[in-house]
Amino acid sequence: MGNERVKIPVDNIKASWWRRIFRTGPSPYDILKALGNNYGGLKLITDPRISQALMNLEEKQTIKGFKFGILYAQEGQNKEDEMFSNVQTSPEFEEFLDFIGDRVPLEGWTHFRAGLDVRTGTTGTHSIYQRWNNNEVMYHVSCMLPFNEKDKQQLERKRHIGNDIVVIVFQDGDTVYRPTTISSRQVHVVLLVKAVKLESDPNQRYYKMAVVSKDNVPQFGPPMPANGLFKKDQAFKDFFYAKLLNAEKASYTAPILGVKLSRTRVALLKDVSEAFVK
């Protein structure tokens, strides 16, 4: 109960007659009363600092730094160990990376780093970064993370990408992707991307995109076109980032992630309650 968000329709809030005459709006008591009998025992806090405390609580839960995984799959690869072990890439993959973001040096990086090492280089020398609509996005790119010849599973790469909520799999060729390819409880949405050329427009790059989600992730926009085909331009880049961020936000309602977020919110609300409810 302590972490439940409740919305009250305006029509349900009945202000006193004199507040209606002078148009001063409903009082805090009127709003609490509109919650109904199920919320009895609530105490009205008059301390003026409570507003700022609640705003700080919301800011702590507002995510502006997003991390996404990018896994490169060569033609014919359908196992995650094969994809995580790729060292060499294709020109199409490198073109896609340059399209979605900037290659930034990690050493001394002062912006959102998504858990990457910016001091000693243990997670590689560079990564892909982008600012979009006041959000910072840092990618965990499989082929830019260190490769260990003695580790068949590439656990160091998987440690980052396997803990991302949304992963982009860039595919060369027409190999069919199986939803069970990535074995991770944390990954909830996979965006499949392929670079394509059209005979009708041979000088223009196009991308085909598809979305694979776990069953408990609700639908999220923007809606995909029927053929999943996009021209490489700013419109697709904006669509791509809207889809990415909405995929992560939709995943927050899934049971595994929802429980974690609920616990965090309860802890934050408890701190506020202990500070103001005597």
N, C-alpha and C positions, 0 to 999 in steps of 0.2 A: 504493500500500500504506500510505503514511504517514497517510492520512486515513480509513482503513477502520474502521467501527464493528463490533465483533464481540461477539455475545452467546454466553455459555457456559452450557448447561443445568447446573443444580446437580448432577444425577446424574453428569455427566461429570468433576466435580472430585473427585479421590481424595485425601483428607487422610491423613497418616501415622497409624499405629496409635495412637500416644500422644496425638495431637490428638483422635482419635475417643473415646478413653477419657475424657480430661479435658474433652471438648466445647469445645475452644477454637476450632474452625473451621479451615478450610484456611489454609495460609500463602500469602503472595504467590507463592512458588515453585510451590506446588501449582496455583495458578490459571494461571500462565504455562505450566506443563507441560500443562495441559488444552487449551491452544491447538493443540497438535499440532506435528508436525515442520516445518510450513510457516512457523512463526514462530521459527525458530532464530536465535540471535545476539542475542536480546533481553537487555537488561541490567537487573538489579534495582536500583531507586533507593531508597536508604534514607533520604535526606534528608527530614526531616519536613515541609519546606516544599512538597514536591511535591503533596500533597493540595490545599492552598490554591491552588497554581498551576493545577491541573487544574480546580478549581471556578471559578476566574476565567475560564478558557478557555471553559467551558460557559456562564457568565453572559454573556460577550461575544457568544455565538451564540444566546442566548435572546432572541427578539424579543417585546417587550411594547408596542411602538408600531407600529400598523398604519395604512397609508394606502390609501384606496380612492377610485376615481373615481366621480362621479355625472354622467351625461349625460342631459339632458332632451330628449325627442323629441316634437314636436308631431304631431298627427294628420296622416297623409299623408307624413311625413318618413321616408325610407329611405336617405339618404346622410349620411355623417358630417359633411361640410362644412355641411349644413343644421342638424344637431343642435348642432354647435359654435358656430354663429352665432346661436343663440337668445338673445334678451335678455329678452323677456317670457315669463313662465311661466303656469301655470294654478293655480287654488286647490287642486286635487288634489295637484299636485306640492309646493306649499308646505306642505300638510298632512302629506305624507309626510316631508318634511325635519324638521318639528317633531316627528314621531313617532319618528324614529330617533335624534335627538340634540338638542343644545342649540346655538343660534346664539351664537357667541362672537366678541368683537372681537379682531382679530388684533394690533392695536397693543399692545405690551407683554405679549403672551401668553407665559407662562412654562412651559407644559406642552408635550407633544409637538406639533410644528408641521408635520410632514410636508413640510418644505422650503418652506413658505409664509413670506413676508416679514412679520416681526412688528415691523419698525422704520419702514420708509418707505412702506408701503402699495402696493408694486408688484404684489402679487398679490390686491388687493382689501381690503376693510375688515373683512369677517366671513367665517366659515366654520362648518361643522357639526362638532361634537365630541361624543364619548361615551366614558365609561369603562364597560367591561363585563368582568366576571370578572377584575379586576386587569390588564386590558389597556386601553391608550389607543388610541382610534380617531379619526383626523382625516380628513375627506373633502376631496377636490378637487371642488368643485361647479362644473360648467361655467358656469352663469349667475351665479355669485358671483365668478368670475375675470374680470379686466378684458377688455373687448370692444374690438377694434380695427377701426374701420370700413374701414380701407384694406387689411386682410388677409382675403382670402376664406377662407383655410384656418384662421384663428384659431390660429396656431402657438403663441402664448403659452399658450392654454388647453390645446392638444394636448400641449404640452411636459410638463405635469403629468399629465393624465389618460392620455395615451399611454404613460407610463412606469409606470403602476400595473399591478399583476399582476391585480387583480380590478376590474372596472368594473360599476356598476349603471346600467342604461339604464331610465329611467322613461318609459313610453309613454302618451301620450294617444290614445284611439281604438283601432282594431283593425288598424293597419298591420302587415304581416308583417315581422318582423326577419330580415335575412339574416346568417348567421354571419360573412360577410366584410365587414360594414359598417365595423368599426373596423380600420384598417390599421396594426397595431402588432405587432411581434414580442414585445413585453413583455407585452401583455395576453393572459392565458391563459384566463380565465374571465369570462363576462358573465352577470350576473343580470338578467333582464327582469322588471320590475314594472309592474303596471297597477292603478289604483284602480277598483273595481267596486261596484255596488249590486245587491242581490238583491230581487226582487219579494216574496219571502217574508219579508224582513227589511229593509224600506226605510229604517229609521232607523239601521241599523248599517253602518259602513264595512267593506268587505272588500278584500283584495288578491289578485291573481293573480300567481304567480311561476313563472318557468321558468329553467332553467340551461343555458347553452351553453358547452362547454369544448373546448379543443383536444384532438386525438386522443391526445396523449402525456401528458395529465393523468389520473391514476387516479381512480376513483370515490371520492367522499367523502360523509360523512354531515353532518347527519342525513338520512335518506331522505325524499324528497319525496312528498307525498300524490298520488294518481293524478290528481286534478283540479287540483292546484296552487293550491287556494283556501284563503285564510286569513282568519280574523276579525281585525280590528284590535284586538289586546289584548297583554298582556305575554307571553303564551305565544308569539305570533308574533314579537314583538321578540326574545325569547331564541332562537327557531329561526333567525331572520334572521341574528343575529350569530354563532351557531354555524356556520351555513352559510358566511358570509363568511370567517371565520377559517380554517375547514377548507379552503375553496377555495384560499386563499393557500398554506397549508401543503402541500396536495396538489400544487400547482404547483411547489414547490421540487424535486420529483423530475424535472420535465421537463428535457430536455437543455440548453436555453439557460440556465436558472436553475441547474440542478444543477452545471454546470461552474464557474460563478461561486462558488457556495457551497463547492465542493470546494477551489478555489484558496485561498479565505479560510481554511478550516480547516487546510490544509497549512501556510500561513504562520504561523498561531497555534501549531500543534504544533511547527513548526521553532523558534520562539522558546523554547518550553518545553524542547525537547530540547537546544538550545544552552546553556541556563542550568543544566541538571542533569546532562547526560551529558558527562563529561570524557574 
